């Protein structure tokens, strides 16, 4: 290879890894093995997120940052790798921290107005970039964003500028509702399901035009009555000029655990009645393609705290004798099940009253061996992502649960289909 070619290859390699250095923490920097694994398998996606956010035109400069409240001249030279997987109260979160160099006037903007401004100018654009790339919560529970802005104020006639930290913890499903919302009311409903903190104090966020009404403030006050202990990070943040560490994984307030969902036979029967027309039409229209089993009509079942429509289907494969169960499952997905996702979605609304579909396939092969039972549990949100070509078949499989002959299995299409 010529010297000029070698230099070109080296420059290309450096350009390829530059986004990781600028925005995304490397897997080896994360102390927890699970976080390392997620960081590794999603590294390219995290790099794409970082690149797209950097290209966004914020009203004021925004920098990814490992610490909060850093002076702008120092920030330009500081470590800007902040996108990483972390943990918050036992939940896995995808976390972004950064500094936003807006300075709001305390005289003109109260805490609600400042919180709303940073949410709309910074946090919402960040969510709009990252949320569509992770359509379900199978791998992590929530998005966590922490941003520092500044507040100009006068104390005893002396002007000063102090940092203020905004933090949001928003479950993946709620974040999807927020970025897909078509109206202000839908956005408001979604944001009220998120945990939002201003300098460590829980807040409810008002998104409508103008200031929140007094009635709304009374219904959704900052949780001052409970007097939560302000985190060490928030306490430091009140001291001008003192850099503060991101506080999501270590020092935010307690959150209530998500209640376990239990589906009784009565609730599943109600789902059956409510969706009977759609299921009947779908079964009739798609029977030639789906090969529904006549002795096992569609029914609703409870699975892993979710309600799923179980569709029992027959899949016939022209596979060689002694083909592995994993390859048979992969072929069944590629050649049969994946082709049912798009037409099936047409029969159910955007937000159905159940969680997903269980494609329960009996796989038959030409050699006459015993059929293989494989169940593909897919969440609706990921099915829609796949249907719009925003997600791959592998991502759809990874988001759900695959059960082969009664045992949960991991299914890598590329690996499985490369085997006998």
WOTA-V682197 format. One record per backbone hydrogen bond with DSSP energy under -1.0 kcal/mol. NH is the residue of the N-H (numbers start at 1). CO is the residue of the C=O. If there is no record, write none. Layout:
# WOTA-V682197
nh={NH;NH}
co={CO;CO}
This chain:
# WOTA-V682197
nh={6;7;8;9;10;11;12;13;14;15;16;17;18;21;22;23;25;29;30;36;37;38;39;40;41;42;43;46;47;48;49;50;51;52;53;54;55;56;58;63;65;66;68;75;76;77;82;83;84;86;88;91;93;94;95;96;98;99;100;101;102;104;106;109;114;115;116;117;118;119;120;121;122;123;124;126;127;128;129;130;131;134;141;142;143;144;145;146;147;148;149;150;151;152;153;155;158;160;162;164;166;167;168;169;170;172;175;176;177;178;179;180;187;188;189;190;191;192;193;194;195;197;198;199;201;203;217;218;219;220;223;224;235;236;237;239;242;244;251;268;269;270;271;272;273;274;275;279;280;281;282;283;284;285;286;290;291;293;296;299;301;303;306;308;309;310;311;313;314;315;317;319;323;328;329;330;331;332;333;334;335;336;337;338;340;344;345;347;348;355;356;357;358;359;360;360;361;362;363;364;368;372;374;375;376;377;378;380;383;384;385;386;387;388;389;390;391;396;397;398;399;401;403;404;405;407;409;416;417;419}
co={2;3;4;5;6;7;8;9;10;11;12;13;14;17;18;19;83;26;27;32;33;34;35;36;37;38;40;42;43;44;45;46;47;48;49;50;51;53;56;99;97;79;244;71;72;74;23;23;95;93;91;88;86;142;84;144;146;63;148;61;100;150;152;105;110;111;112;113;114;115;116;117;118;118;119;122;123;124;125;126;127;131;92;92;170;94;168;96;166;98;164;102;162;104;160;158;155;153;151;149;147;197;145;195;143;141;171;172;173;174;175;176;183;184;185;186;187;188;190;191;169;167;201;165;198;196;213;214;215;216;202;222;231;232;233;236;239;68;247;264;265;266;267;268;269;270;271;275;276;277;278;279;280;281;282;286;287;312;293;310;308;306;303;301;356;299;358;360;291;362;364;317;320;324;325;326;327;328;329;330;331;332;332;333;337;340;341;344;345;307;307;378;309;376;311;358;374;313;372;315;365;363;361;403;359;401;357;355;379;380;381;382;383;384;386;385;385;392;393;394;395;377;375;407;373;404;402;412;413;416}
